[in-house]
């Protein structure tokens, strides 16, 4: 598959995931107590954890083409 097509699939997969993830984070945020340390830990984790489910898709999109 052409790298261009892989990038398109990555974007099409990433945008809905990001919207759902953001909605989930905001929903959880409403339930977090108003303590600065707890909020800091939550946002640090939320800002980092989004990458792990997307890692396989990003690796696939950046892999060289098998065409030869």
Secondary structure by P-SEA (a helix, b strand, c coil): ccaaaaaaaaaaaaaaaaaaaaaaaaaaaaaccccaaaaaaaaaaaaccccccaaaaaaaaacccccc
